[in-house]
Amino acid sequence: MSLTETAQQARRRDLRIPLAAVLVVLALAAPFIGSRYITHSLIIALIFMLPAHGLNLLVGYTGLLSLAQAAFFGIGAYTAGLLAVTYGTPFYVNLIAAGAVSGALALPLGIPALRLRSTSFVMCTLGFVIIGQAIAKNWISLTRGDMGLSSIPKPYFELGPLSFTVSGTTNFYYLALIIGTLATFAVWAIVRSPAGRNMVAIRENETLAESLGVPTWHYKLIVFMISAVFAGVGGCLYAYYLTVVSPLTFQMYYSTTMLIIVLGGGAGMISGTVFGSLLFVGLTEALRITPELRMIAYGVCLLVLVFWFKKGCAPLINRFWNAIGGAK
């Protein structure tokens, strides 16, 4: 390869850095570029990206199809709402508690569920959502039934003598952006670790992975709990943003939305979850102002994915990323 070709390839590779910088600037400037409703749509997309990241660990990296994310999403929302309304604890305490409670409850639920296979496991996880909604409706002394929890305060932080409240759509957007970014890096660290490689081995061939000494059942249980933690954190943000939690938080629509994000974006790819959240949640939220076009656009997106992008959008994104990086 000549020096000229080497220099041209280096220049092509440099395109990744300016593009990444542009994306970062757009993410930071989004509240000032678009309308307030666009910012609201981005917040909803960032909130749903959290449970979708957890579901991607299950579906994309471990090969377990689960519909239980809405159950843990609701558990996280109710945990944060109850602590905020009843005890007035700070936001960061409730955020940790929401993830911890969701992950802890996933342990007794996952032990029997993971003994099941394929369709039976999916139906069992669907049962978790139905049971969660029934408890939220009927345990009135704790959850207030169909009335739900209202007047959840805005997130506030206490750092020694300093304290501040996150109020307004713009400020909440940056809070959701920070938490979403940290969650994305956490998923990246998990899948790049030896544990992540074992998860992929289980997805590809569980019997072979077990014969090589990988404790497959224990791995699946741990990943199930981790995915619940991500869903619980997302539920906490959801409760604080809407300032109300009701049994509708457990609705099956949320589980299917999270699944569409993962499969439509590209299962087993972190970039797919991020893009899928923006496309399938942010776009549909932004189109609520035109109900007659909202579901049509949503349906068209699904049809395009089914017929032309069967592996989701992430492979296309990766090819584009490699192309601007000069990869052949």
Secondary structure, DSSP 8 states (H G I E B T S, - for coil): --HHHHHHHHHHHTTHHHHHHHHHHHHHHHHHHS-HHHHHHHHHHHHHHHHHHHHHIIIIII------HHHHHHHHHHHHHHIIIII---HHHHHHHHHHHHHHHHHHHHHHHTTS-HHHHHHHHHHHHHHHHHHHHH-HHHH-GGG-B------EEEETTEEEE--SHHHHHHHHHHHHHHHHHHHHHHHHSHHHHHHHHHHH-HHHHHHTT--HHHHHHHHHHHHHHHHHHHHHHHHHHHS-B-GGGG-HHHHHHHHHHHHHH-TT-HHHHHHHHIIIIIHHHHGGGSHHHHHHHHHHHHHHHHHH-TT-SHHHHHHHHHHHTT--
